[in-house]
Amino acid sequence: MGLVASLSLAQMPKKDKTPRALAVVEMSADGKAAVRLIPVAILISGRFWDASIYRADPRPFALDPGNVYEVERSGKPLGFFTINDSRQTKDQWAAFGNWQAEVEKPAKPAKPTKIQEPADEDRPVLHRREEAQPATKSSESSPPAPAAASKPTAASNAAPVADDPNRPVLRRGKPKPQPEPPPEETPAVANTSSAKSAAPAAPHKEAELLAAISDAGGPDPRPYTYPAQPDEQKKLTKDVTDIAMAEVARYVKSTPALRYAPAATPDQVSVRIFDLDLSNNPHVVLTARVPAAALAALHARATKPVPAPDFFFYVTVVGQTDLYGQMRKLFSSVTDSRRLDASPRLELIDAVDAEGTGRGNLLFRAWSGSTPTYQLYHVGPDSLRKLFDSGGA
């Protein structure tokens, strides 16, 4: 009995004493806009706190200048983001700073990077990678900005908050001043004599959302992608889509006052396949929108259903295959465009190790109004468990 207890304790993941911060980084599709970091959650002694308000004096300590976040895509490191400045717009905090891609790190720097250590050597730090501090000038590693925005902001040059022995820091060293983000660009007018010769405007591409971690003592990141072959990917997509459509039908049946029926085929389908626990059994995440048709038109003698304008169903499903290749539902969320205030629609951001255990968690962006919130889930063998909700639920 004692041996079993010892083995159980040995298998339990060790909890780091250092804080572990989770954030979302917005990368513009064209690379012209400044990289922006949104704080999400911070893990302290096994408990998640809202990083946008935790120890705000006045800014959250997760956004202190000099904090370094490792940006990842499905667990694979992409680069480092060093905070220089943070601002609060509306009800949301955001940070700006230096972005250094993984491939931009010099293999043999000409001079060693000088890091000024703080007076207190025992203060915890979040990020442990010393090479995250760029060895080149900040103008070479930061996103391109027009010449008009070359002056550093006042917040970047301001003196840091007075040392507080009870306030942890995420990164040692003095941050470099960062140019303020460039203003929004207006489309240039072509200098031609004929309007017909002007090229059509390129379609707007949304910014890519990436997960970022800052931790001085956490494990090294590992990729969570599952290498599915084309035939296997096609089967997994069909199986999870069947579950999603069944969940939408169950939602309609459980809502008697609903006057709309789902269409037979969803649109805006996104399917991501991960291996979150190294079991080689893929985790499949589907998010989709399902158009709707009015029930009155379905009961009438109309040849075709009449689409319902401005009404859609939104479904998110997480499934995992078992040892026999059968898809099992671990989680589902269904809502519609009229009930987003009570039940937001979920969009997957990525898989990320937010707990520092080596396993992948699922980070979603929840839409219920103009300002999105974020939800973090632990993926278990039979279900998903919510770890954090920045919306307060």
Secondary structure as UniProt FT lines:
FT   HELIX           2..11
FT   STRAND          20..27
FT   STRAND          36..44
FT   TURN            45..46
FT   STRAND          47..50
FT   TURN            51..55
FT   HELIX           61..63
FT   TURN            65..66
FT   STRAND          68..73
FT   TURN            74..75
FT   STRAND          76..89
FT   TURN            90..91
FT   STRAND          92..101
FT   HELIX           102..104
FT   TURN            121..122
FT   HELIX           130..132
FT   HELIX           138..141
FT   HELIX           147..149
FT   HELIX           154..157
FT   TURN            165..166
FT   HELIX           195..197
FT   STRAND          208..215
FT   HELIX           230..253
FT   TURN            256..257
FT   STRAND          260..262
FT   STRAND          267..274
FT   STRAND          283..294
FT   HELIX           295..299
FT   TURN            300..301
FT   STRAND          307..321
FT   TURN            323..324
FT   STRAND          327..336
FT   TURN            337..338
FT   TURN            340..342
FT   STRAND          345..352
FT   STRAND          361..367
FT   STRAND          373..379
FT   STRAND          384..389
FT   TURN            390..391
//
